[in-house]
C-alpha cells in the first residue's frame, strides 16, 4: 500500500512530507508523527489523515482509497504481505564504503550517556543491531525505524544531487524479485577494522593464558579465513565486537547470558558455537551430509578430536598472532588416508545370508568417492585428521582403525 500511495502522490507533484513529519531535515517513517504515544492518539492520526485525504479526493471524483470502517478493519485480510526483511550484506556494505570514500562516520556512531549525543568512535565500528534492537527501547530507536530514517533520508538527499536510482520505495528493498536486481560484487574487499589475520583464542585470565597452566592447549584461529566464510561479523560476535572471552568467561557471566567459554565453543546444538556451526555447514553440503546427517549432534567428541584444534605447544612460545600463523600453516593441507592396497576392494555382506543372498559391497570405490568429494574443502580436509576418520561415516561406533568392526 505504501508504494501505491507514493506513486499516486507523485502524479500530483506531492512527496513524502504529505504523510511524514520532519525533524532535523529528516523524514520519519511513522505516519504524521515523530513517535508513538498512546493507542487512541495514533488511531485518531490515521483516521483524520487518511479519511480526510480520501474523502477530499472522492469529492473531486478521483480514484481514491477507502473511507468506510470495514474497508480497512476486516476479519479476513484482503491481501497477504510478500515483504522480505532487508539485510546489509558484505557486498552492499563494500559498495557503500566506496561511495562514501571510507568515511565510516556517515553511518556508524556511538551514544554518549553524559552529553546525550551521538559521536563517532574510530576503530569501534559495529553492526547497527548491537544497539538498535527489534523494538524501540527508551530513547533507542528500533532497527526498523532507525534504518528507515538513516537509509531513506540519505537516498533522498543524494538523489537530489545525482540522478541515481537509489531505493526509496518499500519494494526496492523488500520485494524478492527486485532484490535479485541488486548488484553483487564479484570480489569483496576485506573490512578494515584493525582486526587480526590470525589469533590465539585465550581464556581472558592472565594466569591461565600461559603454556602449561591451562588444562587444554590454546587454539589458533584463522580470523581472516572465517571473515570470508561468513556474511556478517555477527555470526561470531553476536552482541558486541569483542573478544569471545570478554562475554563468555570461564565460569559464565551475564554479558554472555550465562554461557561459559567452553560451551560457547563446543555446544553442539547451536550454530553460535564453533562445533555447532561446523556441524551446520557439513550437514548443508551434499558431499558431506551422507555421512554427517546420520551422526547425532549430541555425540560426545573423542580426545582425538580435541587435538585437531587444541594443538600442543612447546614451552617458551609466545601466544601471539605469529604463533597462531605458524601453527595454522603447519597443518596438513590434505586429509590422510589409507593406500589403495590397504582398502579392501569389495566386502561381502552376508549377515542375512540364511534368508537373503550375500551382497558384494564396492568398498574401495565408495571410499575413493568420499575422498574425492572432500575436494579442497578446508573444513573437511582439516577435521578428517586421521586415516580412519572417513571410515567412521559408516562404522559409527567402531574404533578408528584400519579394520573397524560392525
PyMOL commands that set and color helices and strands:
alter all, ss='L'
color gray80, all
select helices_A, chain A and resi 2-11+16-18+39-59+69-72+90-99+104-106+128-130+143-161+171-174+176-179+223-229+233-235+244-247+254-256+261-266+274-284+286-292+303-309+321-329+340-342+363-374+378-383+390-393
alter helices_A, ss='H'
color red, helices_A
select strands_A, chain A and resi 22-23+26-27+110-112+117-119+198-201+219-222+347-349+359-361
alter strands_A, ss='S'
color yellow, strands_A
deselect
rebuild
show_as cartoon
